[in-house]
Amino acid sequence: MSPPSHGIARGARRGALLAASAFAVAIGLWQTGVWALGLRTPIADAFGPLPAAQAAWALLAGGEFAHHAGVSLQRLGAGLLIGIALGVPLGLLTGLSRAFAQATTPLFQFLRMVSPLSWMPLAVIVLGVGDAPVVFLLGFAALWPILLNTAAGVAALDPDWLALARSLSATRRETVLRIVLPGITAHLLTGVRLAIGLLWIVIVPAEMLGVSAGLGYFVLDTRDRLAYPELMAAIVLIGALGWALDSAARGLHARWTTGAGGVDKPAHPRRGALATLRGFVVRLQPAPRAALNRAAATRRPAA
């Protein structure tokens, strides 16, 4: 029987082959559509895969796309930081305080259902043109997945952990920093990944108004210059860059949830919180150490 690593390698090769086949089919359908449209509109040939590939090479070699992508990534990073800075505290409050959750959940759900792009006119009026309105829209879009996943992570915590910390006179700050945050990291990373995907969708239309650089601006610029191969190349490169961002977020989440052992040694993301809880309660109450160790061991997730 072949070692498990060989089976994993074969599965990875098979997955890569299937993914490449799907891309090949998509490119074939793309070229077929261009041919069909070219029978009625000769300009459609400029939208084909080959002109797009040639334009993409020129954009990458000349550094023009890298410039606009760098500007967009900076705005995305600023919006994501705003979403984390606001979403994590609000999510903790929502998960830890029933009164706060009852008071704010209807408002949060109402605001969450408002498209971030609908705020664009007001953002431009209040904040002017430039980066500020774009970053505001991105921060507004990033807030909700991070807030909701943080609150869901708090709700999924073992209530015995919190009860044990309270029984040992832990402060609210100590409980949040040593018990809650380590226990909800997997949920938080899920929220960050969802936020990145949402921001990558929002950033292109958000940059089509009042800015002079960025991927959204570049898309409009290629349209105005009738540079249709560059337009298609920009669309493809935007998709590729977004896929890379999502892959990085998925890799970070997988590394946290499985640990260094990968799929062969699955880890429990809440063990970190459990370990800190054990050390925390031993520091507070050193006398009944054996009893505390036995109590923590009974709550350890099964391997």
GIUR-V889190 format. One record per helix or strand of 3 or more residues. SS is the DSSP state (2 for helix, 1 for strand). FROM is the first residue (numbers start at 1). TO is the last residue. Records with the same first field share a line. If there is no record, write none. Layout:
BEGIN
SS->FROM-TO + FROM-TO
END
This chain:
BEGIN
2->4-38 + 42-47 + 49-62 + 64-96 + 98-112 + 116-127 + 131-156 + 159-167 + 172-183 + 185-206 + 215-224 + 228-264 + 271-284 + 289-298
END
